[in-house]
Amino acid sequence: MRRFLFPILFAAVLVPALGGAAMGSEAAHAFPLPLHTYPPAGPAGLFEILRQRIAADPFNLVATLIFLLAITHTFLATKFMHLAHRWRDEHAARADQGRGTVSFKAEIMHFLGEIEAIFGIWVVPLLAAITISKGWPVAESYVSHGVTFTEPMFVVIIMCIAATRPVLRFAEQGLRLLARLGGERPAAWWLAILTVGPLLGSFITEPAAITICALLLARQFYDLGPSVKFRYATLGLLFVNISVGGTLTHFAAPPVLMVAAKWGWDTPFMLTHFGWKAVIGILISNALYFAIFRREFATLRRAADSEAQPAPWSDRTDPVPGWVTTIHLAFLGWTVFTAHYPALFIGGFLFFLAFTAATEHHQNPLSLKPALLVGFFLAGLVVHGGLQGWWIEPVLARLGETTLLLGATGLTAFNDNAAITYLATLVPNFTDGLKYAVVAGAVVGGGLTVIANAPNPAGQSILSGYFRDGVAPLALALGALLPTVVMALCFLFLR
């Protein structure tokens, strides 16, 4: 990886020296350059516009190269993890090693293979490049004031609350009512979780919904040992359904939230233009995968019948008192209600920690590590994504309605879909049709990669243990491809 880093740092120094365009007084002190400070596009083609923007600030190219390397790293994560496991096994097999020793190089390789850590890792060369090119004050100002970390902080807290025993048991009992219609077989649980669970994202937010869905799927599906192909298909389906399942309201899905206030979209608008189509798409996608894997469901059913009844959460049979569950749900609601105000939801979380300590005998051990890793992933993505508007905005501005929907779907696979819709609000003269197309494309493509939708890292963090060497990005994309196509067709043709 070092062979990539030095050319980038060299370019960070050399490219600005070769830049040929002078910037105005406002642009000279801004980083990144506000989009309105670039020369008017006029009739120039896309590549000419991008060339002009690189000339206006050559660091645009450097930042995007680093971002592309970070994306490439995510596709190689399983290779790093495989190597880490091999070195760990080789280290353990050596007779001359004492007990308790670990392989340092295996641990480093494991860290490099953690998808949740990758974008944070690549923030280091990005900050080094900014510092070399523009000075430390600019780098510090960009991280401190140029980007906001409200969403990563919110996701950490909502994941912690949603993963607690009272909330999970409440969700499990609710979904069990639907699973009983199918005899509580694995197929019935699978359908209930993947149909109702994603729609909860419209009310308790998508990060909370995917946390609940992933934990229930782990217990009711992945623990039964489905085939690798079925595991990836289910994970891809979960990501796509979560991405579109938050479109019934205007406040729960990040890509919708970015545009709702500026474009005047409320919950009735979302429900009539997006929500019902999302429900139909979820039902069709689930039915298709159910038909494709119907024989394997029979195998899973036999496996489930042959096993003892699964133990309740944390292997405990004692129920959670209703008042404890009610207070947990109240904390969940408070966090959702104050999602844009870190001082309020972080303060609420501190009270929540005190409450869980006081009711410890009704709780599972609170694990912060998965949530913190997901927050680290999203924080890194925010830092990189904030420097990509220079090329995303002109791409979006040059597409028609159908091509914009498909283009936004493709762009979302390589950048957080909330960033795509946010940049769309900066494009002047967007018609209602184009507004619909960009948001539809952003939510449709939200399941293709881990970075496509903010809640995806939470789901992957919970379920990655069921995939040897972690989740392979290409296999995930293939698993999500069919439901992505179904969703695209629903948003294109259902009127």
C-alpha positions as CSV (number, residue, x, y, z in Angstrom):
1,M,0.0,0.0,0.0
2,R,3.0,2.3,0.6
3,R,3.6,2.4,-3.2
4,F,0.3,4.3,-3.5
5,L,0.9,6.7,-0.7
6,F,4.1,8.4,-1.8
7,P,2.9,9.2,-5.3
8,I,-0.2,10.8,-3.8
9,L,1.8,12.9,-1.3
10,F,4.1,13.9,-4.2
11,A,1.1,14.9,-6.3
12,A,-0.2,16.9,-3.4
13,V,2.9,19.1,-3.6
14,L,3.5,19.0,-7.3
15,V,0.0,19.4,-8.7
16,P,-0.8,22.7,-7.1
17,A,2.4,24.1,-8.5
18,L,1.3,23.2,-12.0
19,G,-2.3,24.5,-11.6
20,G,-3.0,27.2,-14.2
21,A,-6.0,29.0,-12.9
22,A,-6.1,31.8,-10.4
23,M,-8.8,31.7,-7.7
24,G,-10.9,34.6,-6.4
25,S,-10.5,35.9,-2.9
26,E,-13.4,33.8,-1.6
27,A,-12.1,30.6,-3.2
28,A,-8.5,31.2,-2.1
29,H,-9.5,30.9,1.6
30,A,-12.1,28.2,1.3
31,F,-11.5,24.4,1.4
32,P,-13.0,22.7,-0.4
33,L,-14.0,25.3,-2.9
34,P,-17.8,26.1,-2.7
35,L,-19.4,24.8,-5.8
36,H,-20.8,28.3,-6.8
37,T,-17.2,29.7,-7.0
38,Y,-16.4,27.5,-10.0
39,P,-16.7,29.1,-13.5
40,P,-20.2,28.7,-15.1
41,A,-20.5,25.4,-16.9
42,G,-22.0,26.8,-20.1
43,P,-22.1,24.5,-23.1
44,A,-18.8,22.8,-22.1
45,G,-18.7,19.0,-21.9
46,L,-18.4,17.1,-18.7
47,F,-14.7,16.3,-19.1
48,E,-13.9,20.0,-19.9
49,I,-15.8,21.1,-16.8
50,L,-13.9,18.6,-14.6
51,R,-10.6,19.8,-16.2
52,Q,-11.6,23.4,-15.3
53,R,-12.4,22.4,-11.7
54,I,-9.1,20.6,-11.3
55,A,-7.3,23.7,-12.7
56,A,-9.2,25.9,-10.2
57,D,-8.0,23.7,-7.3
58,P,-5.7,20.8,-8.3
59,F,-6.2,19.2,-4.9
60,N,-9.6,18.1,-6.1
61,L,-7.8,15.4,-8.1
62,V,-5.6,14.4,-5.2
63,A,-8.6,14.0,-2.8
64,T,-10.5,11.9,-5.4
65,L,-7.5,9.6,-6.0
66,I,-7.2,8.9,-2.3
67,F,-10.9,8.3,-2.1
68,L,-10.7,5.8,-5.0
69,L,-7.8,4.0,-3.3
70,A,-9.9,3.7,-0.1
71,I,-12.7,2.2,-2.2
72,T,-10.2,-0.2,-3.8
73,H,-9.0,-1.1,-0.3
74,T,-12.6,-2.1,0.6
75,F,-12.7,-4.5,-2.3
76,L,-9.4,-6.1,-1.1
77,A,-10.5,-6.3,2.5
78,T,-11.1,-10.1,2.3
79,K,-7.6,-10.6,0.9
80,F,-6.1,-8.8,3.9
81,M,-8.3,-10.8,6.3
82,H,-7.4,-14.1,4.6
83,L,-3.7,-13.3,5.0
84,A,-4.2,-12.3,8.6
85,H,-5.9,-15.7,9.3
86,R,-3.2,-17.6,7.6
87,W,-0.4,-15.8,9.5
88,R,-2.3,-16.3,12.7
89,D,-2.6,-20.0,12.1
90,E,1.0,-20.4,11.1
91,H,2.0,-18.5,14.2
92,A,-0.1,-20.8,16.4
93,A,1.3,-23.9,14.8
94,R,4.9,-23.1,15.6
95,A,6.0,-25.3,18.5
96,D,8.6,-22.8,19.6
97,Q,6.0,-20.1,20.5
98,G,4.9,-19.8,24.0
99,R,1.2,-19.8,25.0
100,G,-0.5,-16.5,24.8
101,T,1.7,-15.0,22.2
102,V,0.2,-13.3,19.2
103,S,1.5,-12.5,15.7
104,F,1.9,-8.8,15.4
105,K,1.9,-8.8,11.6
106,A,-1.3,-10.9,11.6
107,E,-3.0,-8.4,13.9
108,I,-1.9,-5.5,11.7
109,M,-3.2,-7.3,8.6
110,H,-6.5,-8.1,10.5
111,F,-6.9,-4.3,11.2
112,L,-6.3,-3.5,7.5
113,G,-9.0,-6.0,6.6
114,E,-11.6,-4.6,8.9
115,I,-14.0,-2.8,6.4
116,E,-15.2,-0.5,9.2
117,A,-11.7,0.8,9.7
118,I,-10.7,1.3,6.1
119,F,-12.0,4.9,5.4
120,G,-10.6,6.0,8.7
121,I,-7.2,4.6,7.8
122,W,-7.2,6.5,4.5
123,V,-8.1,9.8,6.4
124,V,-4.4,9.7,7.5
125,P,-2.9,10.1,4.1
126,L,-5.7,12.5,3.1
127,L,-4.8,14.8,6.1
128,A,-1.1,14.5,5.3
129,A,-1.8,15.5,1.7
130,I,-3.9,18.5,2.8
131,T,-1.2,19.6,5.2
132,I,1.6,19.3,2.7
133,S,-0.4,21.1,0.0
134,K,-2.3,23.8,2.0
135,G,-0.9,23.7,5.5
136,W,-2.0,22.3,8.8
137,P,-4.5,25.1,9.7
138,V,-6.5,24.2,6.5
139,A,-6.5,20.5,7.4
140,E,-7.5,21.1,11.0
141,S,-10.2,23.6,9.9
142,Y,-11.7,21.1,7.4
143,V,-12.0,18.3,9.9
144,S,-13.1,20.6,12.8
145,H,-15.6,22.8,10.9
146,G,-15.8,21.7,7.3
147,V,-17.6,18.4,8.0
148,T,-20.2,17.4,10.5
149,F,-20.0,14.1,12.5
150,T,-23.6,14.3,13.8
151,E,-24.7,11.2,11.8
152,P,-21.8,9.0,12.9
153,M,-22.4,9.9,16.6
154,F,-26.2,9.3,16.2
155,V,-25.6,5.9,14.6
156,V,-23.3,4.8,17.4
157,I,-25.9,5.6,20.0
158,I,-29.0,4.3,18.2
159,M,-27.1,1.0,17.5
160,C,-26.3,0.6,21.2
161,I,-29.9,1.2,22.3
162,A,-31.4,-0.9,19.6
163,A,-29.2,-3.9,20.5
164,T,-30.2,-4.0,24.1
165,R,-32.1,-7.0,25.4
166,P,-35.4,-5.3,26.2
167,V,-35.6,-3.7,22.7
168,L,-34.6,-6.9,20.9
169,R,-37.1,-9.0,22.9
170,F,-39.8,-6.5,22.2
171,A,-39.0,-6.7,18.4
172,E,-38.7,-10.4,18.4
173,Q,-42.1,-10.9,20.2
174,G,-43.7,-8.6,17.7
175,L,-42.3,-10.4,14.6
176,R,-43.1,-13.7,16.2
177,L,-46.8,-12.9,15.7
178,L,-46.2,-12.9,12.0
179,A,-43.8,-15.9,12.0
180,R,-46.5,-17.9,13.8
181,L,-48.6,-17.7,10.6
182,G,-45.9,-19.9,9.0
183,G,-45.4,-22.2,12.0
184,E,-42.3,-20.2,13.2
185,R,-40.3,-22.0,10.6
186,P,-37.0,-20.4,9.4
187,A,-38.8,-19.3,6.2
188,A,-41.5,-17.6,8.2
189,W,-39.0,-15.8,10.3
190,W,-37.0,-14.8,7.2
191,L,-40.0,-13.3,5.5
192,A,-41.2,-11.5,8.6
193,I,-37.8,-10.0,9.4
194,L,-37.1,-8.9,5.8
195,T,-40.6,-7.6,5.2
196,V,-41.6,-5.7,8.3
197,G,-38.1,-5.0,9.7
198,P,-37.0,-2.6,6.9
199,L,-40.3,-0.7,7.1
200,L,-39.6,0.1,10.7
201,G,-36.7,2.2,9.4
202,S,-39.3,4.8,8.4
203,F,-40.2,5.3,12.1
204,I,-37.2,4.4,14.3
205,T,-34.6,5.3,11.7
206,E,-32.7,2.9,9.4
207,P,-29.7,2.3,11.6
208,A,-32.0,1.1,14.4
209,A,-34.0,-1.0,12.0
210,I,-31.0,-2.7,10.5
211,T,-29.5,-3.4,13.9
212,I,-32.7,-5.2,15.0
213,C,-33.1,-7.0,11.7
214,A,-29.5,-8.2,11.6
215,L,-29.5,-9.5,15.2
216,L,-32.8,-11.3,14.6
217,L,-31.5,-12.8,11.3
218,A,-28.4,-14.0,13.0
219,R,-30.5,-15.9,15.5
220,Q,-33.3,-17.1,13.4
221,F,-31.5,-17.7,10.1
222,Y,-27.7,-17.5,10.0
223,D,-27.2,-19.7,13.0
224,L,-28.9,-22.5,11.1
225,G,-26.0,-22.7,8.6
226,P,-27.4,-21.7,5.2
227,S,-25.2,-21.9,2.1
228,V,-22.7,-19.2,1.4
229,K,-24.8,-18.1,-1.7
230,F,-27.9,-17.9,0.4
231,R,-26.0,-15.9,3.1
232,Y,-24.9,-13.3,0.6
233,A,-28.3,-13.1,-1.1
234,T,-30.0,-12.5,2.3
235,L,-27.4,-9.8,3.3
236,G,-27.8,-8.0,-0.1
237,L,-31.6,-8.2,0.2
238,L,-31.5,-6.8,3.7
239,F,-29.3,-3.9,2.6
240,V,-31.6,-3.0,-0.3
241,N,-34.8,-3.4,1.7
242,I,-33.4,-1.2,4.5
243,S,-32.4,1.5,2.0
244,V,-35.9,1.8,0.4
245,G,-37.8,0.9,3.6
246,G,-37.1,4.3,5.1
247,T,-39.0,6.2,2.4
248,L,-42.4,6.0,4.0
249,T,-41.6,9.1,6.0
250,H,-39.5,12.2,5.4
251,F,-37.3,12.1,8.6
252,A,-35.8,8.6,8.9
253,A,-33.8,7.8,5.8
254,P,-30.6,9.9,5.5
255,P,-30.9,10.5,1.7
256,V,-34.4,11.7,2.1
257,L,-33.6,13.9,5.1
258,M,-31.0,15.7,3.1
259,V,-33.6,17.1,0.6
260,A,-36.9,17.1,2.5
261,A,-36.7,20.5,4.1
262,K,-35.3,22.3,1.0
263,W,-37.7,20.7,-1.5
264,G,-40.7,20.8,0.8
265,W,-41.3,17.1,1.0
266,D,-43.4,15.8,4.0
267,T,-44.6,12.4,5.1
268,P,-47.7,12.4,2.9
269,F,-45.6,13.3,-0.1
270,M,-43.1,10.5,0.6
271,L,-45.8,7.9,1.2
272,T,-47.6,8.7,-2.1
273,H,-44.5,9.1,-4.3
274,F,-42.0,6.6,-2.8
275,G,-43.4,4.6,0.2
276,W,-46.0,2.4,-1.5
277,K,-43.6,1.6,-4.3
278,A,-41.0,0.6,-1.8
279,V,-43.4,-1.8,-0.1
280,I,-44.3,-3.4,-3.4
281,G,-40.6,-3.7,-4.4
282,I,-39.8,-5.3,-1.0
283,L,-42.6,-7.8,-1.4
284,I,-41.6,-8.8,-4.9
285,S,-37.9,-9.1,-4.0
286,N,-38.6,-11.2,-1.0
287,A,-40.9,-13.4,-3.1
288,L,-38.3,-13.9,-5.8
289,Y,-35.5,-14.9,-3.3
290,F,-38.0,-17.1,-1.4
291,A,-38.8,-18.9,-4.7
292,I,-35.1,-19.2,-5.7
293,F,-34.0,-20.7,-2.4
294,R,-37.2,-22.6,-1.5
295,R,-35.4,-26.0,-1.5
296,E,-32.8,-24.7,0.9
297,F,-35.5,-23.4,3.2
298,A,-36.7,-27.0,3.4
299,T,-33.2,-28.0,4.5
300,L,-33.1,-25.2,7.0
301,R,-36.5,-26.3,8.3
302,R,-35.3,-29.9,8.9
303,A,-32.2,-28.5,10.6
304,A,-34.3,-26.3,12.8
305,D,-36.7,-29.2,13.6
306,S,-33.8,-31.4,14.6
307,E,-32.4,-28.9,17.1
308,A,-33.6,-28.0,20.5
309,Q,-35.7,-24.9,20.8
310,P,-33.3,-21.9,20.6
311,A,-32.7,-20.2,24.0
312,P,-33.9,-16.7,24.5
313,W,-31.6,-13.8,24.2
314,S,-28.4,-14.2,26.3
315,D,-29.6,-17.8,27.2
316,R,-32.0,-16.4,29.8
317,T,-35.6,-17.4,30.2
318,D,-36.7,-14.6,32.6
319,P,-38.9,-12.0,30.9
320,V,-38.1,-8.3,30.8
321,P,-40.5,-6.3,32.9
322,G,-42.8,-4.1,30.8
323,W,-41.7,-0.9,32.5
324,V,-38.1,-1.6,31.6
325,T,-39.0,-2.2,28.0
326,T,-41.1,1.0,28.0
327,I,-38.3,3.1,29.3
328,H,-35.9,1.6,26.7
329,L,-38.3,2.5,23.9
330,A,-38.7,6.0,25.3
331,F,-34.9,6.4,25.2
332,L,-35.0,5.1,21.6
333,G,-37.7,7.6,20.7
334,W,-35.8,10.5,22.4
335,T,-32.7,9.6,20.3
336,V,-34.7,9.6,17.1
337,F,-36.5,12.9,18.0
338,T,-33.2,14.7,18.8
339,A,-31.2,13.1,16.0
340,H,-29.9,16.5,14.7
341,Y,-28.8,17.7,18.1
342,P,-25.8,15.9,19.5
343,A,-25.8,17.6,22.8
344,L,-29.3,16.3,23.4
345,F,-29.0,12.7,22.2
346,I,-25.6,12.2,23.8
347,G,-26.9,13.6,27.0
348,G,-29.8,11.2,26.7
349,F,-27.5,8.3,26.1
350,L,-25.6,9.1,29.3
351,F,-28.9,8.8,31.2
352,F,-29.5,5.6,29.4
353,L,-26.2,4.1,30.5
354,A,-27.1,5.0,34.1
355,F,-30.5,3.3,33.7
356,T,-29.0,0.1,32.2
357,A,-26.5,-0.1,35.1
358,A,-29.4,0.3,37.6
359,T,-31.3,-2.5,35.8
360,E,-28.3,-4.7,35.0
361,H,-30.1,-7.9,36.0
362,H,-32.5,-7.4,33.0
363,Q,-29.8,-6.4,30.5
364,N,-27.4,-8.1,28.2
365,P,-23.8,-6.8,28.5
366,L,-23.7,-3.6,26.5
367,S,-21.1,-4.0,23.7
368,L,-19.8,-0.7,22.4
369,K,-17.2,-2.0,20.0
370,P,-19.4,-2.8,17.0
371,A,-21.2,0.6,17.3
372,L,-17.9,2.5,17.6
373,L,-16.4,0.7,14.6
374,V,-19.4,1.6,12.5
375,G,-19.2,5.2,13.8
376,F,-15.5,5.3,12.8
377,F,-16.4,4.0,9.3
378,L,-19.0,6.7,8.8
379,A,-16.8,9.4,10.2
380,G,-14.1,8.5,7.7
381,L,-16.6,8.3,4.9
382,V,-17.9,11.8,5.8
383,V,-14.4,13.2,5.7
384,H,-13.6,11.8,2.2
385,G,-17.1,12.4,0.8
386,G,-17.0,16.1,1.7
387,L,-14.3,16.5,-1.0
388,Q,-16.1,14.7,-3.8
389,G,-18.7,17.3,-4.7
390,W,-16.6,18.9,-7.4
391,W,-17.2,16.0,-9.8
392,I,-20.5,14.6,-8.5
393,E,-22.5,17.8,-8.9
394,P,-21.7,18.3,-12.7
395,V,-22.4,14.6,-13.4
396,L,-25.8,14.9,-11.8
397,A,-26.6,18.1,-13.6
398,R,-26.2,16.6,-17.0
399,L,-28.5,13.6,-16.8
400,G,-32.2,13.2,-17.8
401,E,-34.8,11.7,-15.5
402,T,-34.3,8.0,-16.4
403,T,-30.5,8.3,-16.8
404,L,-30.3,10.3,-13.5
405,L,-32.1,7.6,-11.6
406,L,-29.8,4.9,-13.1
407,G,-26.8,7.2,-12.7
408,A,-27.6,8.0,-9.1
409,T,-27.9,4.2,-8.4
410,G,-24.5,3.6,-9.8
411,L,-22.9,6.6,-8.0
412,T,-24.4,5.5,-4.7
413,A,-22.4,2.2,-4.9
414,F,-19.2,4.3,-4.5
415,N,-20.4,7.1,-2.3
416,D,-22.9,7.4,0.6
417,N,-26.4,8.0,-0.9
418,A,-27.0,10.9,1.5
419,A,-24.1,12.7,-0.1
420,I,-25.6,12.2,-3.5
421,T,-28.9,13.7,-2.6
422,Y,-27.3,16.5,-0.7
423,L,-25.3,17.5,-3.8
424,A,-28.5,17.3,-5.9
425,T,-29.9,20.1,-3.7
426,L,-27.1,22.3,-4.9
427,V,-27.9,21.8,-8.6
428,P,-29.9,24.8,-9.9
429,N,-33.2,24.4,-11.9
430,F,-33.9,20.8,-10.8
431,T,-37.4,19.9,-12.0
432,D,-39.7,17.8,-9.9
433,G,-39.0,14.8,-12.1
434,L,-35.3,15.2,-11.7
435,K,-35.7,15.5,-7.9
436,Y,-37.7,12.3,-7.8
437,A,-35.2,10.5,-10.0
438,V,-32.1,11.4,-7.9
439,V,-33.7,10.4,-4.6
440,A,-35.2,7.2,-6.1
441,G,-31.8,6.2,-7.6
442,A,-30.0,7.0,-4.3
443,V,-32.2,4.7,-2.3
444,V,-32.4,2.0,-4.9
445,G,-28.6,1.7,-5.0
446,G,-28.2,1.7,-1.3
447,G,-27.6,-2.0,-1.0
448,L,-25.0,-2.6,-3.6
449,T,-22.0,-1.9,-1.3
450,V,-21.2,-1.4,2.4
451,I,-20.6,2.3,1.8
452,A,-23.7,2.9,-0.2
453,N,-26.0,3.6,2.7
454,A,-25.1,4.8,6.2
455,P,-26.8,1.8,8.1
456,N,-25.1,-0.9,6.0
457,P,-21.9,-1.0,8.1
458,A,-24.0,-1.7,11.2
459,G,-25.6,-4.7,9.5
460,Q,-22.3,-5.9,8.2
461,S,-20.6,-5.5,11.6
462,I,-23.3,-7.7,13.2
463,L,-23.3,-10.4,10.5
464,S,-19.7,-10.5,9.2
465,G,-18.9,-13.4,11.6
466,Y,-21.0,-15.7,9.4
467,F,-18.7,-15.0,6.4
468,R,-15.2,-16.5,6.3
469,D,-12.6,-13.7,6.0
470,G,-15.4,-11.2,6.2
471,V,-18.0,-10.0,3.6
472,A,-16.6,-10.0,0.1
473,P,-17.8,-6.8,-1.7
474,L,-18.3,-8.4,-5.1
475,A,-20.3,-11.2,-3.6
476,L,-22.4,-8.7,-1.7
477,A,-23.0,-6.7,-4.9
478,L,-24.2,-9.8,-6.7
479,G,-26.5,-10.7,-3.8
480,A,-28.0,-7.2,-3.9
481,L,-28.3,-7.0,-7.7
482,L,-31.7,-8.7,-8.2
483,P,-33.5,-6.7,-5.6
484,T,-31.8,-3.5,-6.8
485,V,-33.2,-4.2,-10.3
486,V,-36.6,-4.9,-8.9
487,M,-36.6,-1.6,-7.0
488,A,-35.4,0.3,-9.9
489,L,-38.2,-1.0,-12.1
490,C,-40.8,-0.2,-9.4
491,F,-39.6,3.4,-9.1
492,L,-39.3,3.8,-12.9
493,F,-42.7,2.4,-14.0
494,L,-45.1,2.5,-11.0
495,R,-46.9,5.8,-11.1
